[in-house]
């Protein structure tokens, strides 16, 4: 039954997702390669740029390199562990509360990981996942599609057929950036390759493949550009899609003012955390530091 399938997925036993994931990933690769093959099979500007004596050879080779990197980043994002929470990676057992940084005068000898910090002045109950049977770290969420709890959960992406979480969010953004640039670079090559004809029928006969390519590129490139900008904003502000969409239902955010972000540490630090922080990162320490530095504004 559908309810039984949903229960199995929540408990970490997704049914039939393996074949679907393979088909989605192969479909993405096939679509990208089909557009590239259509340009190389015709006398397009890309094909002319790749000729040995072409003045645009460097640009053509750079385009192929970017295309390859984009495809590789897609598969890395799709196949990498997004940050599944294991019994060893969840919050400190037994207390069910956040820890906070030391008070004034105490020695803060750690490097920001916060593993040896004293008990909290301001506590917040952490959630217990009844499906994974673990205490979720702050910012983690159980994904019904993956059947696992994911650290710093952003969303489950059907495009890559994987969760986007703490371990692969930076790779996902790198993929979006490369894919966006590659798509609009391809649009440039297709536009420059279109033949001019005197009649509509002859024009369509000469450019039907370029027209199909342009349609695919524009329909995918426009939403992808907005998605890329949105995830750049998430990286700079140190927030997630889940936290933006479901803020009023998240226990550690719903009591705060709508514009207040307790994880914001400055744009440079946010970007560093996004790209280079160790996994798992103790977001409860960042949250508690915010409560120590300034009283968290309630709604």
N, C-alpha and C positions, 0 to 999 in steps of 0.2 A: 504494500500500500504506500501511498505518498507519505503518510505520517511515519511509517516505518522507515522509509528511505531517508526522511529528514532526520529521524532519531539516529540512524546509523552515521550520517554525515556529521552530526554534532559530536558523536562519540569518537570521531576520528577514523571511521571506516567508510569513506566515500565510495559509492557504488557507480561503476561505469565511467569514472572521471578520467581514467588513464587513456582510453581511446580518444575521448573528446579533446584532451590536452594535446595529444599527438596530431590530431587533425587540424586543430587551431594553429599550432606552431608551424606545421607544414604548409597550411594555407597562407599564413603570413609570408613565409619564405617564397612560396610559389608566386604570390602576387607581386612581390618586389622584383623577383627575377624575371617575371613576364614583362614588366614595364622596361627593365633594362634590356632584355633580349629584343624587344620590339624596336628599341632605338639603335641597337647594334646591327640588327638585320636590315635596316634601311639606311639610305644615305642621309642620316641625321647629322646635326652639328656635333653630337657626341662622337659619332663614328669618324667624322672628318677630323675632329680634334685629336683622336688617338693615332692618326697616321704619323709615321716616324718624322717626316719633315714639316709637320704642322706647327704653326706658332702657338697653338693652344694645347700642345701636348702636355705641358706641366699641369694645366688646369684639368684636362681630361683624366690624367693619372690621379690627381688629387681627388677628383670626384669618385673614381673607382675605389680609392682607399677609404673615403668617407662612407661609401655604400657598404663596403666590407665591414668596417668598424660598427656601423649601425646595426647590421645583421647579427654580428657577434654579440653586441650589447643586448640585443633582444633575447637571444638564447641564454645569455648569462643571467639576465633578470628573470627569465622564465624558469630556469632550472635551479637557481641558487636558493638556499634556505633563507626565507625572509626574516628569520629571527624567532623561530619557534621556541616557546618557553618550555624548558624541561624542569624536572624536579630539582636540579642543581642551580637553575637560573632564576627561580622565583624569589620573592621578597623574603626577608629574614623570618624563619618559621617561628611560630609560637606567639608572636606579639600582635600580628595583624594590623600594625600601625606603621606610619611613616617614621623614618628617622630624620633628624635635623642636624645642622652644623653646630659646632660648639659655640658657647656663648663667649662674650668678650673676655679676653685674657686666657682662654684655653688654647692649647697648642693645636693648630690645624696642620698636622704633619703630612696628611695624605695629599694626593695630586688631583683631587677633585672627584675621585671615585667614591669616597665617603664610606668605606667599609668599616672604619674603626670609630665612627662618630658616636657620641653618647645618645641617650634616649631623648625623644622629642618633647619639646614644650607644647607644640601644637600638633595633635594627632589626627589622622584621618584613616578611617577603616578601609583596608584594602579588600577587594572583592575576591570571593572564592569561586572558582569555576567548577560547577557541578558536573561538567562533562569530562574535563581533563583531571579533575580532582586535585587541583593545585591552587595555591594562592597567587593571584595575578599581580605582577609588578605594576606600578603606576604607568599608565598609558598603554597597557596591554589590553587586548580584546580577543575573545574567542571568535574564530571565523568558522561559520557553518559550512562553507564550501570546502575548506581544507580540513576541518575537523580538529583544529589545533588552536591553542592560544598563541598570539603573535605579539612580540614586543614592539612597542611604539607603532601600533597598528595604524595604517593609513586607509587602505581599502583592498578589497579583493578585485583584481583586474582581470576581466574575462578575455582581454586582448592577449595578455601573456599567460593566461590560465595559471596564475599564481598570486599569492598575497603580496602586497607591497608593505614592508615593515622596516624595522630598524636596520637590518642587514643588507637590504637590496634597494632601499629608497633612492640612495645616491646613484646607484647604477641605473635605476629606472629613469631618473632625471637626465642622466648622461645619454641614455638611449633616446629620450624624447628630443633633446637638443640636436643630436646627430641626425635623427630621422626627420626633424623639421627642416633643418638646413638642406638635407639631401633631397627632400621632396621639392622644395622651392628652387633648388639648383636644377632639378630635373625639369621643372616647369620652364625654366629659362631655356634649357636645351630644346625642349619640345616646341616652344614658341618660335625659336630661331629656325627650327627645321620645317615649319609649315610652308607649303608651296603656294604660290599665288596662281590663281586661274581666273579666266574671264567669266565662266558660268558656275552656278552653284553646284550642279551635278558633277562637273569635271573637278571642281574644288574638293567635293566630298569624296570622289573616287581617288583623288591623289592624297587626301589627308585623313581618311577614315581611321587609320591606326593612331595617328597623332591626336585626333579628336577623342578617341577612347582613352588614350593615355592621359590627356588633359582633364577629362572628366573624373577619372579615378584620382588623379593627383590633387585636384582642387577640393573634391569632396572629402578626402582624407586630410589634406594639408590645413584647411581652415580650422576644423575642430582640434587638430593636433597642435596648432599654434597657440590656441587659447589654453589647452591643457598644459602645454609647456610653460606658459607664463604663470598659470595658477600654481604649478608645483615649484617654480622659482620663488614665488611669493611664500609658499609653505616653508621652503628651505630657509629663506631669509628671516622669517618670523618665528621659526621653531614651533610650528603647529602642524596638524595633520588634517586630512580630509574628514576623517571621522570626528575629530574634535570640532571642526568648523560646522559640520552638518548636524551633529547630535549633541551640541554643547549643553542644551537644557536637560538632557537625560544622563549626562556623565557626572558621577558623584563628586569628583574633585574639581569640577568647573561650574556646575549649575548654580552654586551659591555665590559665585563671583560676578562682578559687573561684566557685561557683555563684551566690552572693549578691553578688558584686562587679560593679559596672558602671563601666567606665573612662570612660564618656561622661557620667556624672552630675556636673553642675557646680552643684548647688543647684536647688531647685524653681523659683524665680523665673527663673533663667538658663535652665533647661531649657525653660520655657514660652516665653520670649523667643526662644530658638533655634528652637523649633518653629514659631512664628508669623511671625517677622520676620527670620530669618537670610538672608544673601545666598546665592544659588545660583551655582555649587556651593560648599558650605561644606567647609572642610578639616578633616574629622573626624580625620584622621591627626594633626593638631596637638593636638587635644583628647586623643587617646589617648596621645600622647607626653608631654604635660604631666602626665597622671596618673602616668606611669611616672617622671617626674622628681620630682614632689612626694612620692610615696610609692612604694615598691617594690610593683609589681603582685603581689598575693597569688596564688601558684600553687596548684593543686589539691593 
